């Protein structure tokens, strides 16, 4: 059993570092591509081309930024906890427990929601129905929707900061039973 624990810790460290490196490179490249794509579309519109704006690139840009935040903060702490067996104490409970889960769940839901919105926007733009094509929002509308998504989902994750705490074994757990049931049966099933 002890041998399996050692193998598990080593795999967590190795796979975590590989995920960190490739995730960092991939998300930075995505951000560069979607930023340039968004800028080039704006230039084409300013030159009086009648191209329709591509709002899905904004959604995918926000999704890549949220994924980059997930790679930079929660993943190294996961490697620290599971790979190196670092125990969380009351001294660092906010940064390593409460704020980590807040960032992790907020960015995770923002990324998933933005990918869904990009898919829906592509559906609207490519629809044969003229009414559906006109339902695709303007650039300012898309920026407002993205701001609204980030704001609402940020508010949705606030109970994670309130109800997560450190157990006597040094693990981050939810102490409030009603929120724990909501988290298990609603959040984990429908938002992941």
Secondary structure, DSSP 4 states (H G I P E B T S, - for coil): -HHHHHHHHHHHHHHHHHHHHHHHHHHHHHHHHHHHHHHHHHHHHHTT--PPP-THHHHHHHHHHHHHHIIIIIHHHHIIIIIS-PPP-GGGHIIIIIHHHHHHHHHHHHHHHHHHHHHHHHHHHH-SSHHHHHHSPPHHHHHHHHHHHHHHHHHHTHHHHHHEEE-TTS-EEE--HHHHHHIIIIIHHH--
